[in-house]
Amino acid sequence: MKQLDPQAKAVLERVARANLPPYPQLGAAGARQLYRETRGALAAPPRELASVEDLHAPGAGGDLRVRLYRPPDAGPLPALVYFHGGGWTIGDLDTHDVVCRELALHGRCAVVSVDYRLAPEHKFPAAVDDAVAATRWVAREAGRLGMDARRIAVGGDSAGGNLAAVVALVARDEGGPPLAMQTLIYPATDMAADTPSHLRYAEGHLLTRDAILWFRGNYLRDAADEADWRASPLKAADLSRLPPAYVITAGFDPLVDEGRAYAERLQAAGVPVTYECFEGMIHGFVTMGGVIAAAHHALARCAQGLRLAFAGAAR
């Protein structure tokens, strides 16, 4: 029988002692504020990079804030377009700053973190449209930004992993840009939220079922959106001809079953897939590098996968 990692267990105990109000009680604005305030206590110290620059990119509904991270490596650099997690409702450039710094440093690539529009103010498919627009902007402006347009990847965690998977599908079907890799960290891939792991870990493992249903209700316009592959990429009819994928899941995460199922479907469709389940971990662990050692291991593995994919794309 698998067991919680002791460090993950300590985080859950710490959260229980804090007795913070659940996100649905706070509403979107309150939940965003609480998430920002609590992330720093669990995050690792930020790594030094050659430069970190806030920019703007044209989005589907107006300008988007993006943050460009450059490691000390010489350019033109490969690039990872990164979408933060947070149930399409919370999270921002700052909550995932440390994650992006780690990926830039160890992946030896530029990272462009995207501040896509959030729900419920901006319903599906606003986040998808922004994610696609930002990725195309990176490809279009790569030369000006010191990046290599032939070596672009997409990635994200949780809701951001969902967006990265969808961007890969859109890029395949709607004229690019060609992508070198998709890095999916405990991705949400099916809005049905009805797998055994959703019930098994519904309470007591940080991401609760009530929060998942609240996030889903914020994001989707109506029940019909649940079946749209742009919301549920696991429901896409064809997963062939997609870029290589590195998929991470966490063993005590409600999303573990749908993340594994997506990796299996990609593999069955002929896509090169590296799949790794961090069996003792909980949802959100890669943002907790200050208290969970496995966060660094997971990000190092993602970075290694990116380096290999970028090397292959350069040939």
Buried (B, 14 or more C-beta within 10 A) or exposed (E): EEEBBEBBBEBBEEBEEEEEEEBBEBEBEEBBEBBBEBBEEBBBEEBEBBEBEEBEBBBBEEEBBBBBBBBEBEEBBBBBBBBBBBBBBBBBBBBBBBBBBBBBBBBBBBBBBBBBBBBBEBBBBBBBBBBBBBBBBBBBBBEEBBBBBBBBBBBBBBBBBBBBBBBBBBBBEEEBBBBBBBBBBBBBBBBBBEBEBBEEBBEEBBBBBBBBEBBBEBBBEEEEBBEBBBBBBBBBEEBEEBBBBBBBBBBBBBBBBBBBBBBEBBBEBEBBBBBBBBBBBBBBBBBBBBBBEBBBBBBBBBBBBBBBBBEEBEE
